[in-house]
């Protein structure tokens, strides 16, 4: 009965995602339609968008159409499955975190894990409607419904995080694990490389803290992984910024580069930067404060927090120059890292609750309340996009 219910709930998650994207595409203007226009423009000029994998997936699934209506509704299905896979990878992470010899324990709590995984794909910064009515812009996003490539890359970023955790925890080198890390790095680069900007420094730093050796076999593999990742990123950087590949999309005199301009994007979109940042991370921030003793030596807590901090620093300090300065393209990694940050700390909170015989103290109710506020804000967000036509 539980297995049937699991499949039914999974199907409902998929159906819900597709309906949400259908209504968003029908009722509002977002990056989903803009990305399809980019694809059509590049095809008309005998080129293809870079990074190519999301665009190729939509183009393939559309039957190689260059009709905007066909591409838009093909995107609805592709993105619906992408969020479904994000749910599946999140559920997989939760189940792996509760591996135990007691099979009844997992069976008894599997529905709880499913509902937590469903809630995580909706959570957003807590919406106050003050001093701005914006749900997304100016804040540190967690889930998005308007940007195709971030949505499409998210499950692969989560899987990369999970495989890297396995690498960090393992005493021995596993060839399959190394292959999967490199494959997932390649997939991230081919969809949207943003996550790698925070993943790589956090991965190196956590490894060095854990390894405590200057020369070791694992160090050599870390160097290999990072070197390949940096090479792939540089090649993509060349095509996007240094070549003429995007000349059909932007004026010839609007070459972009990456420049140091602290808080520029947040100054454009936020009326109260400290408040908008605070409401974006209320739950994990208070969890770390209230349960610091329990998690201070927890590798995944350290790792996900470091990734989020690196993502935050890059997004806050740097922007693109030229025509794309206001696009916020150097903030996408914040959304991916923040989702993983929430996923890890929600899992740890759940572990503490299930291990505690009487989790009725004020801090449990406080954190549960904060999480509920993040979730309700996340349920409201796609409704707002659909009802107003605005994703801000």
PLY file of the C-alpha trace (Angstrom):
ply
format ascii 1.0
element vertex 392
property float x
property float y
property float z
element edge 391
property int vertex1
property int vertex2
end_header
0.00 0.00 0.00
2.82 2.41 0.90
4.61 1.62 -2.39
1.43 2.37 -4.40
0.93 5.60 -2.47
4.57 6.57 -3.15
4.04 6.17 -6.90
0.72 8.03 -6.77
2.31 10.94 -4.91
5.22 10.98 -7.39
2.79 11.11 -10.31
0.86 13.95 -8.64
4.12 15.90 -8.15
4.91 15.52 -11.86
1.39 16.48 -12.90
1.40 19.49 -10.57
4.73 20.69 -12.02
3.50 20.42 -15.60
0.27 22.28 -14.78
2.23 25.07 -13.03
4.58 25.52 -16.00
1.67 25.37 -18.47
-0.12 28.18 -16.62
3.10 30.20 -16.27
3.86 29.96 -20.00
0.25 30.79 -20.89
-0.21 33.71 -18.47
3.19 35.40 -18.07
6.39 36.40 -19.81
9.46 34.71 -18.33
12.91 33.45 -19.27
11.22 30.27 -20.53
9.84 32.04 -23.60
12.96 34.24 -23.90
15.22 31.18 -24.02
13.10 29.69 -26.81
13.41 32.95 -28.77
17.19 32.74 -28.29
17.10 29.19 -29.68
15.11 30.31 -32.73
17.45 33.28 -33.35
20.54 31.08 -33.19
19.00 28.45 -35.45
18.07 31.10 -38.02
21.73 32.18 -38.04
23.01 28.58 -38.32
24.42 28.51 -34.78
23.28 27.06 -31.46
23.03 28.52 -27.94
25.88 27.96 -25.48
25.60 26.26 -23.01
23.66 23.91 -25.31
22.17 21.01 -23.32
18.88 22.54 -22.16
18.23 24.05 -25.59
19.09 20.78 -27.32
16.74 18.86 -25.01
13.82 21.16 -25.85
14.74 21.20 -29.56
14.93 17.40 -29.64
11.69 16.87 -27.70
9.88 19.36 -29.97
10.77 17.27 -33.01
13.36 19.85 -34.10
10.75 22.57 -34.42
11.53 26.27 -34.67
7.96 27.30 -33.94
7.75 29.40 -30.77
4.41 27.92 -29.64
5.64 24.35 -30.04
8.90 25.16 -28.23
7.09 26.92 -25.39
4.80 23.98 -24.67
7.62 21.50 -25.12
9.45 23.49 -22.43
6.45 22.98 -20.13
6.95 19.20 -20.25
10.76 19.32 -20.09
10.71 21.65 -17.07
7.93 19.69 -15.40
10.10 16.58 -15.53
13.12 18.61 -14.36
11.39 19.66 -11.14
10.11 16.09 -10.75
13.72 14.82 -10.94
14.70 17.47 -8.39
12.05 15.98 -6.12
13.38 12.45 -6.80
17.00 13.43 -6.04
15.90 15.27 -2.90
13.94 12.23 -1.73
16.96 10.04 -2.51
19.16 12.29 -0.36
16.67 12.12 2.51
16.42 8.32 2.34
20.21 7.91 2.15
20.57 10.12 5.21
18.36 7.74 7.20
20.00 4.44 6.20
19.55 1.99 9.05
19.47 -1.75 9.67
15.89 -1.36 10.88
13.84 -1.65 7.67
10.63 -0.92 9.57
12.08 2.48 10.51
12.35 3.55 6.85
8.99 2.02 5.94
7.33 3.75 8.87
8.75 7.17 7.97
8.89 6.99 4.17
5.74 9.12 3.73
7.25 11.76 6.00
10.39 11.85 3.82
8.22 12.15 0.70
6.25 15.09 2.10
9.48 16.82 3.20
10.93 16.32 -0.32
7.75 17.79 -1.82
7.88 20.76 0.54
11.53 21.43 -0.34
10.76 21.91 -4.05
8.42 24.77 -3.10
10.23 26.68 -0.31
11.04 30.35 -0.88
12.35 33.30 1.13
9.69 34.26 3.67
7.31 36.70 1.97
6.51 39.77 4.09
5.04 42.06 1.39
7.17 44.80 3.02
9.04 46.96 2.13
8.59 45.43 -1.32
5.93 43.16 -2.81
8.62 41.16 -4.62
8.89 37.47 -3.73
12.06 36.73 -5.68
14.15 39.68 -6.97
16.40 41.28 -4.37
16.38 38.14 -2.22
18.55 35.00 -2.08
16.40 32.63 -4.11
15.83 28.97 -3.26
13.50 27.66 -5.98
12.66 29.37 -9.28
9.84 28.78 -11.74
10.83 31.26 -14.43
14.39 30.42 -15.54
14.67 27.32 -17.72
18.36 26.57 -17.35
18.48 26.88 -13.54
15.45 24.59 -13.27
16.97 22.10 -15.70
20.40 21.98 -14.02
19.14 21.70 -10.44
18.82 17.88 -10.14
22.27 17.43 -11.69
23.75 19.92 -9.21
22.16 18.01 -6.31
23.54 14.73 -7.67
27.00 16.31 -8.02
26.82 17.43 -4.39
25.78 13.91 -3.31
28.55 12.20 -5.27
31.13 14.64 -3.90
29.94 13.90 -0.33
30.47 10.20 -1.04
34.00 11.00 -2.28
34.80 13.11 0.79
33.53 10.47 3.23
35.11 7.44 1.55
38.47 6.19 2.73
39.13 4.46 -0.59
38.98 5.77 -4.16
35.98 4.50 -6.12
36.38 4.66 -9.91
32.61 4.83 -10.50
32.34 7.73 -8.05
35.13 9.67 -9.83
33.51 9.01 -13.21
30.11 10.21 -11.98
31.60 13.39 -10.48
33.33 14.22 -13.79
30.20 13.35 -15.80
28.02 15.54 -13.59
30.53 18.39 -13.84
30.35 18.09 -17.63
26.53 18.08 -17.56
26.51 21.16 -15.30
28.85 22.98 -17.69
26.69 22.02 -20.68
23.51 23.31 -19.02
24.61 26.17 -16.75
28.04 26.23 -15.05
26.98 28.58 -12.22
26.93 25.94 -9.48
30.55 25.02 -10.15
31.66 28.53 -9.07
30.75 27.72 -5.47
31.07 23.93 -5.64
34.77 23.86 -6.58
36.19 26.11 -3.81
33.97 24.46 -1.16
34.94 20.98 -2.39
38.67 21.81 -2.26
38.47 23.45 1.17
36.42 20.70 2.83
38.70 18.05 1.35
41.82 19.80 2.69
40.24 20.16 6.14
39.30 16.47 6.20
42.39 15.01 4.51
45.06 16.87 6.52
47.79 15.54 4.20
49.90 17.40 1.66
50.52 14.33 -0.49
47.90 11.61 -0.88
46.08 9.67 -3.58
42.84 11.55 -2.89
44.64 14.87 -3.32
45.71 13.82 -6.81
42.12 12.97 -7.75
40.90 16.29 -6.36
43.49 18.08 -8.52
42.32 16.04 -11.54
38.63 16.81 -10.91
39.22 20.52 -10.35
41.58 20.84 -13.34
39.08 19.25 -15.73
36.28 21.42 -14.34
38.31 24.62 -14.74
39.27 23.67 -18.30
35.63 23.12 -19.23
34.60 26.41 -17.60
37.36 28.30 -19.45
36.29 26.83 -22.81
32.72 27.91 -22.18
33.86 31.33 -20.98
35.74 31.75 -24.27
32.67 30.98 -26.39
30.35 33.20 -24.32
32.58 36.23 -23.68
35.55 36.19 -26.07
34.18 34.79 -29.32
31.53 36.19 -31.65
29.14 33.33 -30.94
26.49 35.59 -29.35
26.78 38.42 -31.86
23.22 37.76 -33.06
21.80 38.28 -29.56
23.63 41.41 -28.40
24.90 44.54 -30.18
28.47 44.33 -31.45
29.58 47.14 -29.14
28.15 45.49 -25.98
30.87 42.99 -25.17
30.51 41.67 -21.63
33.09 40.79 -19.02
33.02 40.08 -15.29
33.67 43.10 -13.07
33.85 43.84 -9.33
30.77 45.83 -8.28
29.59 44.90 -4.75
25.82 44.64 -4.11
24.94 46.15 -7.51
22.16 43.64 -8.34
20.69 43.83 -4.83
20.76 47.64 -4.86
18.75 47.56 -8.09
16.02 45.21 -6.84
15.95 45.39 -3.03
14.55 48.20 -0.87
16.09 46.71 2.28
19.07 44.46 1.52
19.72 43.15 5.08
16.04 42.29 5.60
15.69 40.60 2.20
18.79 38.51 2.86
17.63 37.60 6.36
14.17 36.38 5.28
15.88 34.25 2.62
17.67 32.02 5.16
15.67 32.27 8.40
15.22 28.52 8.88
18.83 27.30 8.31
20.27 30.34 10.09
18.30 29.71 13.28
18.88 25.96 13.00
22.65 26.52 13.00
22.37 28.88 15.98
20.08 26.63 18.04
21.77 23.30 17.24
25.37 24.44 16.74
26.77 21.87 19.21
25.05 19.03 17.36
26.22 20.01 13.86
29.54 21.83 14.29
31.52 18.73 13.24
28.97 17.50 10.69
30.69 17.31 7.29
27.58 17.91 5.17
26.51 20.87 7.29
29.97 22.42 6.91
30.13 21.61 3.19
26.68 22.97 2.26
27.26 26.10 4.39
30.60 26.77 2.70
29.05 26.32 -0.75
26.32 28.77 0.14
28.84 31.32 1.47
30.99 31.08 -1.68
27.85 31.38 -3.84
26.74 34.41 -1.82
30.12 36.18 -2.08
30.34 35.69 -5.85
26.76 36.87 -6.40
27.17 39.90 -4.13
30.61 41.07 -5.30
30.62 40.51 -9.07
28.43 41.37 -12.07
28.63 41.23 -15.84
29.41 44.46 -17.62
27.62 45.64 -20.73
24.08 44.75 -21.83
23.77 41.92 -19.29
24.69 43.93 -16.17
21.15 43.95 -14.77
20.46 40.30 -15.64
22.01 38.95 -12.44
23.71 36.07 -14.25
26.32 35.76 -11.48
23.66 35.12 -8.85
22.24 31.86 -10.22
24.59 29.75 -8.10
23.03 31.31 -4.98
19.70 29.64 -5.80
21.26 26.21 -6.31
23.53 26.43 -3.26
20.69 27.81 -1.11
18.46 24.88 -2.10
21.18 22.41 -1.05
21.77 24.47 2.12
18.07 24.10 3.00
17.96 20.42 1.98
20.91 19.46 4.20
19.77 21.42 7.26
16.16 20.30 6.90
17.41 16.71 6.84
19.52 17.29 9.96
16.55 18.88 11.74
14.41 15.86 10.82
17.09 13.50 12.14
17.19 15.37 15.45
13.38 15.35 15.75
13.09 11.61 15.03
15.91 10.75 17.43
14.51 12.93 20.21
11.86 11.22 22.32
10.08 14.47 23.27
10.79 17.17 20.70
8.37 19.64 22.25
10.68 22.45 23.39
10.26 25.99 22.10
13.18 25.73 19.65
11.52 22.81 17.81
8.27 24.74 17.44
10.16 27.91 16.43
12.12 26.15 13.68
9.05 24.25 12.47
7.20 27.57 12.28
9.99 29.18 10.25
10.07 26.21 7.88
6.30 26.40 7.43
6.59 30.11 6.60
9.23 29.34 3.93
6.95 26.62 2.51
3.78 28.75 2.45
5.73 31.55 0.75
6.86 28.99 -1.82
3.31 27.82 -2.49
2.23 31.44 -2.92
5.05 32.23 -5.38
3.91 30.23 -8.45
0.33 31.37 -7.72
1.53 34.97 -7.86
3.37 34.39 -11.16
0.28 32.80 -12.71
-2.23 35.35 -11.36
-0.20 38.52 -12.00
2.01 37.46 -14.90
5.04 38.77 -12.96
7.80 36.53 -11.57
9.46 39.27 -9.49
0 1
1 2
2 3
3 4
4 5
5 6
6 7
7 8
8 9
9 10
10 11
11 12
12 13
13 14
14 15
15 16
16 17
17 18
18 19
19 20
20 21
21 22
22 23
23 24
24 25
25 26
26 27
27 28
28 29
29 30
30 31
31 32
32 33
33 34
34 35
35 36
36 37
37 38
38 39
39 40
40 41
41 42
42 43
43 44
44 45
45 46
46 47
47 48
48 49
49 50
50 51
51 52
52 53
53 54
54 55
55 56
56 57
57 58
58 59
59 60
60 61
61 62
62 63
63 64
64 65
65 66
66 67
67 68
68 69
69 70
70 71
71 72
72 73
73 74
74 75
75 76
76 77
77 78
78 79
79 80
80 81
81 82
82 83
83 84
84 85
85 86
86 87
87 88
88 89
89 90
90 91
91 92
92 93
93 94
94 95
95 96
96 97
97 98
98 99
99 100
100 101
101 102
102 103
103 104
104 105
105 106
106 107
107 108
108 109
109 110
110 111
111 112
112 113
113 114
114 115
115 116
116 117
117 118
118 119
119 120
120 121
121 122
122 123
123 124
124 125
125 126
126 127
127 128
128 129
129 130
130 131
131 132
132 133
133 134
134 135
135 136
136 137
137 138
138 139
139 140
140 141
141 142
142 143
143 144
144 145
145 146
146 147
147 148
148 149
149 150
150 151
151 152
152 153
153 154
154 155
155 156
156 157
157 158
158 159
159 160
160 161
161 162
162 163
163 164
164 165
165 166
166 167
167 168
168 169
169 170
170 171
171 172
172 173
173 174
174 175
175 176
176 177
177 178
178 179
179 180
180 181
181 182
182 183
183 184
184 185
185 186
186 187
187 188
188 189
189 190
190 191
191 192
192 193
193 194
194 195
195 196
196 197
197 198
198 199
199 200
200 201
201 202
202 203
203 204
204 205
205 206
206 207
207 208
208 209
209 210
210 211
211 212
212 213
213 214
214 215
215 216
216 217
217 218
218 219
219 220
220 221
221 222
222 223
223 224
224 225
225 226
226 227
227 228
228 229
229 230
230 231
231 232
232 233
233 234
234 235
235 236
236 237
237 238
238 239
239 240
240 241
241 242
242 243
243 244
244 245
245 246
246 247
247 248
248 249
249 250
250 251
251 252
252 253
253 254
254 255
255 256
256 257
257 258
258 259
259 260
260 261
261 262
262 263
263 264
264 265
265 266
266 267
267 268
268 269
269 270
270 271
271 272
272 273
273 274
274 275
275 276
276 277
277 278
278 279
279 280
280 281
281 282
282 283
283 284
284 285
285 286
286 287
287 288
288 289
289 290
290 291
291 292
292 293
293 294
294 295
295 296
296 297
297 298
298 299
299 300
300 301
301 302
302 303
303 304
304 305
305 306
306 307
307 308
308 309
309 310
310 311
311 312
312 313
313 314
314 315
315 316
316 317
317 318
318 319
319 320
320 321
321 322
322 323
323 324
324 325
325 326
326 327
327 328
328 329
329 330
330 331
331 332
332 333
333 334
334 335
335 336
336 337
337 338
338 339
339 340
340 341
341 342
342 343
343 344
344 345
345 346
346 347
347 348
348 349
349 350
350 351
351 352
352 353
353 354
354 355
355 356
356 357
357 358
358 359
359 360
360 361
361 362
362 363
363 364
364 365
365 366
366 367
367 368
368 369
369 370
370 371
371 372
372 373
373 374
374 375
375 376
376 377
377 378
378 379
379 380
380 381
381 382
382 383
383 384
384 385
385 386
386 387
387 388
388 389
389 390
390 391
